Each structure stands twice: as structure tokens, then as C-alpha cells.
């Protein structure tokens, strides 16, 4: 079975944090599973979800291993282990569905957005160990970067393909974005990525991404909602990535796209207003959905905590009752009954012993007669 995992290994280091503040990473991962002869559809879907979670944890662990700035080899391994044993929480199902594989038959694929949180106890132990090395409990632990469209992961090698782009209205110069993707921009020679409240920048799509402060993001980029490409019409003109890198300066100078009706239409105030209204409406729907999911998760967690508390309380009560029963003075009737049972037990043992002895003597007498 072919298993793919979508992500891009981007090299950057975030500011040093104390590992006591357990750092979670939000990433995206795909999982696959095929039915075969031994799984039902439900089991196949569950297996695909397990595969996606495993891929999310492995991606984060692999990145941490390659980028952790710790000279102590043992501590580095401990950090990697903490992320390898991370808890993976699914934030959202981004895509899922059944498909036919020519060799494996009916298969299921799911893409998730997940939060990967390292094992907290392990990270505390690492912090205590690192304190003795002179770091004061602080270790440079990078947070895995966000995945990007056009990136594929198979095994240990990542491949990058810069996707085509669309030009979107924003001020006097052109801003380009990747169609059907969220928050990926090209502006005046740099790539920008908005993800989970943070901005990243790179001179090349496939490498050298680094986190940047919001104030370092050009206003022309920040003015365009990250979701904007999803609301463009299907026939909206696409620009090849190679053409973009060769001609973007020329296009800015000559106001190239202002010559085309499809771009002029996008500049109309009514069109822009309609796009922004739709974006705000769907953002609110998404916010409400996530809030409901969070509330349901909190409620489930509280119920589980209460069940555990009740189970512990029940075990404690049973233990107390047994202890009280053992420490309570014997009831005369119960004592008499136990003594009777003990006498009966001993009498039975004597009888069995006598019977065994008699059988042995009988056997010996028979052998003597034969002689």
C-alpha cells in the first residue's frame, strides 16, 4: 500500500523557550488505509485516521531531531523521544473520502489538521536534567513549520513544486497568491505564509522559511484575507510560477494586469465587498464550530475526570469496608461456624490420609502374596 504524507521541511528556529512551557505544534497530515479482506469500511476509516496521526507525530519528531540546538546528545535524544510520544489531537478534518486503488481496491484517505503536544512529564525531566548542564532548564526547541501546498512527503525525502499563482487586488503593486490554498502570498520577490496566527517569510518557496513579526509583513500582503483565493471564480486567470519569477518586476512597472477585464472586474468595489462579506460569514461559522468542538471536548474531559473520581472513591470505600471487617471483633456465632468448618476440614483430611494409607498397605500385601 502506498502511503503519502504532505508537508515541507522548512528550516528555521523559533526563539528559545523553557521546556516547562510545553510547546505544541499545529500541522497537517494525510493518512491512508485499504480494506483488503480483513477490514470493514469503518475499520478502514479508523486505520486511516491512526495513520494520519502517526504521520503528524513523525513529521514533528523528524523536524525536531534535525533542528534542535542541543550539544548534549543524550538530552537531544530525550527531546526527540518526548515528541515521538506526543499526544496528537485532531483540530479539523480537512479532506476525506473513498477511492479505488488499481492494486489494493477500495481505499480511504483523510487529511487532518492536528495539534502535536510533546509528553509533558518527559519535557519536565529534560528541563531538570538540562539545568545541570548550565542552561538553567532552557533548551532551544524549534516548533515544526507549517506545511505548504505543492509539497509531497514519501519516506525520508521531500519534494517541492512551486504552484501556479493568481494575482489579487491590493494597493498599487501586485500581490500573488496560490489558488485553492490559504494564506500563501508572493510580493515583491518574497514568499509569505500566514498560519495559525503567525507569519513566515522566505526568499524561495522551497527553502529558508523563517518566522517574522507582524510589523515586518508588508501592508499590501496583510490587507488580503488569507482565504481570498477560495472565493475567486473558477475561470480566473492563473500565472505559471516560472513566469512569475522572471517577470514580476516588469509586470509591476507596466501595470500588466490592469489591461485585462478579469482583473478589472476583481477591482470593482462591489465585487471586493461581496468577497469580504462571504469570508467574514464563513469565519464566524468556523469559529462557532470550533467553539462547539472545544466545549464538547471539555465536557467529555470533565465527564471522564468525574468517572475516574467516582471509580477511585468506590475503590476507597470497598477498601475501607474490608479493613473495618477485618478489624471488627469476631461474632460468637461466626466464630463457632468457622471452628466447625475447620474441624470438618481436618476430619476430611484425616479420612483421606487414612484411606490412602489403607490403599497402600493393601497393595503391599498383594505384592507379598505374589512372591
N, C-alpha and C positions, 0 to 999 in steps of 0.2 A: 504493500500500500504506500502510495506517495504522500508524504506529509510536508506541507509547506508552512512557513511562518513569515509573516510580513513584518519587516522592520529594517531600520538602517542604523548601523553602528556609527554614531556621531561622537567625535572626540572632544569633550570639554569637561572641565572640573568646576563644580559649584563651590562656593565659599565653604570653609571648614566649619563643621558643626560638632557639638558634643554628641557622641553616640547615645547618650542618655535620652536625647530627643530623637526617638526612633523615626527615621526618615522613610516615608513611603514613596513609592514611585507609581505614577499612573502611566500605563502603557496600553498598547493594543496587540492582540494576538489572535491567530487563527487556529482552529482545531478541526481535525478530520477523523472520520471513522466510517467503515463499510460494514454492512450487515453480515455478509457471508452466510453460513449455515447455522451459526451458533448464537446469533443475537437477534432480538426483536427490534422493531423500529425505535421503541422507547430506550432500550439499552444502547442502541447505536447513537442516539442523540446524547445520552448521558456520557458515553465514551468520548464523543467529540468535545463536549464541554470539559471533561477531565484533561483531554489533550491540549485544549486551548489554555487552561490554567497552568498546566505544566510548562507550556511554551513561554507563557508570560514570566513565570518564575525563572526559567532557564535563561531567557534573554537578559533579565535584570542581573542575575548572578554572573553571567558571562561578562557583561559590561563592567560590573563592579570589580571583577577579577582583573580585567585588563587596565582599569583606570585608578584603582585605589592607591593612594600615595602613602604607603606604609613601608618603612625599611625593614621592620621586624617581620620575617617571613611567616612565623607562627601566627602573629596577630592578623596578617593578611588572610591566611587560610581560615582563621576563625570568623573573620568578617564575611568571607565568601560562603562559609557554612551557614552563617546566620541568615543570609539571603537565600541560600539554597533551601532552607527550611522555612521559608517565608509563608505567611498567610496570604492567600490570593482571594480578594473579594471582587465579585463582578459588579461593575457600576452600571453597565448597559450592554445589551445585545445589539451590536451594530449591524450585523447581517447574518442570516441563517437560511438554510434550505437544503432540499434533497437534490441529488443529481445522479446521472448514470456514468459510471466509470467503465470503459471498454473491457477491462480485465477483472475488476472487482465487483461489478454490478451496482446495486443500489448503495449510494454513499451519502453521508450527511456532512455538511460543512457549516461551521459557525465562527463568526468573528466577534470578539468581545473587547470592550474597554474595561480594564481591570486595575485595581489598586494592589500593589505588591508591598507588603509590610514585613520587614525582617523580624525574626524571632526576638522579642523584647528581652527575655531573660539572657539570651546569648549575647546581645549587644551590651547589656549591663556588665556581664562578666568580662567582656572585651575592654570596656571602659576602665574597670578596676585594674585589669592587667596592664593596660596602656599607661596608667598613672605611674607605675613603677619604672617606665621607660623614659620619663621626663616630659611626656606630652600632656600631663595633667588630666588625663581622661579624654582628651580631644584627639580625634583621628580624622584625617581628610577622607571622607566617604562620599564619592560622587553619586549623584542621582542620575539614573539612566535617562537619556534624552528621549524626546517624543519620536514616534515613527513618522515617516513621510510617505506620501503617495509615490508610486513608481519604484518602490523598493521591495525586493524579494529576499527571503532567507531560506536557504536549504542547507541543512547540516552546519558546517563551520564557515561557509563562505557567503558573503553578502554581495548582491549585485545591485547596481544603481542605474536607473534610466531617468534622465530629466524629462518630465512630461511636457506636452504642449501647454500653452497658456492662452488666456483671454485677457483683453485689455478692459479695465473697468474705470469709470469716471471718478476722478479725484484731483481737483486743482488743475494748475496749468501744465504739469508734467504727467506722463502716463504711469499708471500702476498696473502691473500684470498679476494675475492670479491663476492657479491651477483649476481647471473646470472640475466640477463634481468633487471637490475637496474643500476642507475647511481651514482657513487661516494660513495659507501658504502664499506669500507675495514675492514679486520681484520689482525692485525700484532702484533706478539709478546705479545699476551694477552690483547690487547686493540682494541676497535672498533673505526674507524674514519669515518667521514662523510663530504664530500665536497658539499656545496650547495650555489649557488648564490654568489660565491666569498669568502665564509667563511669556516673555518674548525671547526669541532666539534669532541670531543673525549669522550668515555665512557668506563668504565671497564666491563659493561654489556650491551648487545644490547637493553634491555628493560627499562633502567633507568640511571639516573645520567649523562646525557649528558651535556657537558659544552663547550663553545667556547674556542678555543686555537689559539695562534698566529701561523702564517705560519711557523716560525722558529722552533716551537715545534713539527712539523709534521715530522716523520722520512723520510729520503730521499727515502728509498725504496718504501714508500707509494706515496710520491709526484711524483715519476718517472712514475707511471702508470696512464695514462689518465682516468678520471672518466668514460668515455664512453666505456672503453675497453671490458667489459663483453658482450656488444651487438654485438661484432664482432667475438665472438668465435663460432665455428661450433656447430650445434645442438647436436651432439654426444659427445661433450666434457664432460669429467667425472665430476660428481657432488659429493660433500662430505657432509655428513649429519652433521648438526650443533652439535649434541651431540658428534660425533666422533672428530670433530674439537676441542672442548673444552677439551676433555680427552687426545688427542694425539698430539696436535700441537708442543709441545716441543720435543717430541720423533721424530716426522717427520722432524723437523729442524735438529736435531742431526744426524739422519741417512740418510739425503738427500733422503727421501722416494720417492718423485715424480720423481726424476731423473731416476728411474728404469722403467718408463712407456713410451711407444712410443708416446702416445698422448701428453705428456708434453715435450718430447724431440723435437717433431715437432714444438711445440709452441716456443721453444728456438731458432729455426733457424733464422738467420738474415733476410733472405728474407721474412719470414712469419711476423716477427715483423714490418719490413719496410712497408709491404703491409697494415697491420692493421693501422699503424700510418698515412699513406697516406690517407686512407679512412676516418679516424677520422678528419684529418685536412680539407679534402674536405667538409665533411658534416658540420663541424663547420662553415666554410666560407659560405655555403649555408644558414645555420641557422642565421648567423649574418646578411646577406643581407636581409633575410626575415624579421627579427625583425626590421631592419633599415627601410624597406619599410612600415611596420606596424606603426612604430613610426612616420614616415613622414606623412603617411595618417591620423593618429590621430591628429598631429599638424595642418595639413591643414584643417581638419574638425573643429578643435577648432577655428582656425583663421576665418573660414567662419561663424561659429556660433557667434563669437565675432563681426564680421562685420555686420551680420544680426541684432544683438541686438543694435549695434551702430546706424544703419540706422533706426530701429524702434523708438529708443529714439529721434533721430533727427527729424523724421517725427512727433512724438507726440509734440515735442517742437515747430515745425513750425506751426502746427494746433493751439496750444495754443496761440502762438503769433498773428496769424491771427484773432482769436476770440477776443483777447484782443484789437487789433487795431480796429476791427469793433465796439466793444462796446464803445471805447473812441472817435470814429470819430463823428464830428458834424452831426446832422441829415440832410439828404437831404430833401428839401422842399416837393418834390413830395411824398417821402416815408412817411414823417411826415403827410401829408394830407391824404394819403391812410390809415395809421394807425388810424388816428382820425375818418375816415369814418367807418372803421371796428369796432371801439369802439362804435360809435353811433348805428350801426346796431345791435351790440351785446346787448346794453342796451335796444333798442327798442324791440328786441325779448324777452328779459327777462320781460319787462313790459307787453307785449302781453300775455305771458304765465301766468303771475301773474293775469292779468285781467280775462283771460279765467278760471283759477282755481277758482277765487272768484265768477264768474258768475255761475259756476257749483255748487258751494257750496250753493249759495243763492237759486238756483232752487231746490235743494234737500230739503232745509229747508222749502220752500213754499209748496212742495208736502206733507211733513210730517204734516204741519199745516192743510191742506185740509182734510187729513185723520182723524184728530182729530175732 
